[in-house]
Amino acid sequence: MGTNRHLDLLLVINEIAAADQEPVGVRHVCLACRTGLDAVGVAVYLAGASQPLEVVGPAGDYLAELQVTMGEGPVAEAVRQNRSVLASDLADGWSTRRWPVFAPAAVAAGVAAAFVIPLTLGAIALGALEICRDAAGPLSADELADALLFADTATTLLLDRSATLPTPEAADLPHSEPDRRWAVVHQATGMVSVQLDTDLGEAFLRLRAHAFLTGRRLSEVASDVVARRLRFTPDTNHEKQR
């Protein structure tokens, strides 16, 4: 049954890719996963990356941005511990104790449950597949089995980087709102790096810290940087708003 089910899911993923007239990629896995598991958002992250590799659904995009901004959540935990994190009710005590900032914000945004499965190569976590739902409750045994199959497929595609990573030309021309949002964050990080004369990692941390401290979305702060309404200075922890 497991082999037949895997073939069924691969067929669905291939049909989605064929409709896009594209080679099968991680985005198509996310789209199939979103439909098959009744999710409001699905995202794939690479270990150590400051933003998701692929995200589908507005809820998935918001949850991704929330975790990147807050610096906590089930994705970071799943990658760090290389194990699945299945938060079936983000409003319960287990979740709020674990992620005191992220969990209430996710619930307020309409995400009631998040299930994260690491994408592994042996003992190494390559990244994670995140599935979010707007209703609390665990995945059924069959749903969990499907989630694992989607994760396995995404892992296989990640090992063939040419099939999953966009070309430089495609990266410069984002087609969707989530793509544009993360492109702005990437551009702003580069600008802050120049303003602070530091590396991209430190620049991103400053950008994220400003978003957290001001209670704004990371993409909003990034947009201000790109529009030159906000500038970071190396000699102070305070940024200049124009």
N, C-alpha and C positions, 0 to 999 in steps of 0.2 A: 504493500500500500504506500509506503514511504517513497519508493522509487516512482510509482505512478503519479503521486501527488507532486513530486518535484518536477516531473515532466510537464504536468498540467500548468504549474506556475511558470515554468520556463516558456511555455507556449504563450501564456498571457503577456509576459514581458516582451517576447519577440513580436507579438501583434501590436503592442503599443509602440515599439521602436519602428516597426514597418509603417505604421500610420504617420509617424514623424519623418519617415524616409531618412532615417539615421541608423548608424550602427548601434547595437545594444549598448547602453551605458548605465551608469549608476542612477541617473535620473529616471530611467524607465523602470528600474527596480523600485524606486521610491513611489512612483505613480501606481504601479501594480500593488504594492504593499498598502498604500493608502486606501485603494478601493477594496482590496481583499480583506483587510482587517478593520474596515469601517472606522478609519482614522481621520482626524481633522487636520493632521499634519504629520509628515514623515521627513526625517533629515538624516544625512550621512555625514559624519565628521571624520577627519583624519587626525590621528594622534599628534598633539603638539601644534595643531593649526589654530589660528586665532579666529577662524570663521568656518562655517560648514562648507563642505565640498558641494553638496546638493541639498536642496530643501524644496518641498512641495507643500502647498496649502498655507494660507495666511496664519493659521495657528502654529504650524510648524516653524514658520519664519519668525514669528514673534517669540516663540519659546527659545529658538536658537539665539536670537539677539539678547533675550533676557539672561540666558546662562552665560553668554560671553561678557555681558555688562556686569553681572553680579559676581562672576567668578566662582559660582557654586551651582550644584545641580546634579542630576543623575548621570549626565554624559561624562563629566569629569571623573566622577566616582567609578563608573563602569570601565573607563579607559585606564585609570590609575590602578584599580584592583584586578583588571582583566577578568571581570565576571559580569553576568547580567544583573541589572538593577531594575526590579519590577515594582514600580510605585503605583499600585492600583487605586489609591485614593490620596491625592496630594493635600487634602484637607485634614487628614488624620494626624494623630500625634506623632507617629513614626516619621512621616515626611516633614512635618514642621520642625521637629527637633533636629532632623538631619540637615535640612536646608531652610533655616529660619527666615531668610530673605527671599529666596527663589520660590519656595512652595506657595506662600500666600499671594505673591504676585502672579504666579501661573494660574491659580484658582480664580483670582480676580479677572484674569484675561479670558476665562472660560475653558481652561484646560484642567480637566479633573483627574486624569491619569496619564502616566508616562512610563513607557517600557523601553529600556535601552539594552541592546545586545552588542557585546564587543565583536569586532571583526578581527579575527585572530589568525596569526600564522604561527603555529606551534604555541610557544609560551609568550609570544609577542603580540600585543594589541596594535593593529594597524589603525584602528579607529573605532567607530561605533555607529550602529543603526538605532535611531530613536523614533518611536511610534507614540503619538499623543492622541488622546481621545477626549471628547467633551462629556463623557459619562463615567463615573467611578465604577470600578469593578475589575476583577482579574481577567486575564486572557483565558479562554478555555484551553483544554489540552490540545485540541486541533489548531486553535489560533496560535498558540505558542509554537507548535510544530511548524506552522507556516512561517511565523516570524523568524525562526531559526533557518529555514530554507532561504528566505529572502536575504538574511544576513550572510549565509554561505555564498549566495550568488553575487552579492555586492563585494564580498571579499575576493572572489575569483576575478571580478572585473577590476578591482583595485590593483591586482597584481599585473594586469595588463594596462599600464598607465596610459598608453596611447588611446585606449578606448574610453577612458573616463575623464581625463583632464582636458580642458578646452585649449584650443590653439591660442597663441597670443592675440591673433586677430579677433577671435570670438570673445576673448576676455575683455577686449576694448569696446565691444559692442553688445552690452547686456540687453537681452530681449524682454525680460520680465521685471516687475517691480522689485521682487526679492533680489534678483541679480543686480539691478541698479543700486539697491540699498547697500549691498556688500561691496560693490565696486567703489561707492563713495567712502565707505569705511577704509578700504584699502588705500585710496588716494589720499585721504586725510592723514592716515598713519605715515605715509611718505612725507607729507608736508610738515607734520609735527616733528618727524625725525630731523628734517633740515632745520627747523626753527630751534630745536633743542641741541642740535649737533650731537645726536646720539643714535644708537641703532634702532631698528624697527621694533624690536621687542620692548625696549624701554618706552618708545614713543607710543606704542599701543597701550601699555599699562597706564600712561598718563592720560591718554584719551579715554580709556575705560574708567579710570578713577574720577575724572571730571563728570562723566555721565552719571556715575553712581552718586556722587556727592550732590549733584544738582537735581537728581531725581528725573533725569531726562533719558530718552532712548539714545543709545549709542549712535544710531544713524542720524538723529537730529543734531547731535553735537558734531558729528563728522561733516554734515552738510554746512554747518556754520563755519567750520575750518576751511572747507573748500571754497565757500563764498567769501572768505576773508572777513567774516564777522567776528571770528574768534581766533586769537593768536596765543600760542604758548611761548613763554619766555624761559630761558635756561637759568636765570638768576633768582627765580622765585617759584613757589608752589602755586601762586595765584595766576590764573590766566586772564588775559585782557579781552573783554567783550567790547565790540565796536558797535 
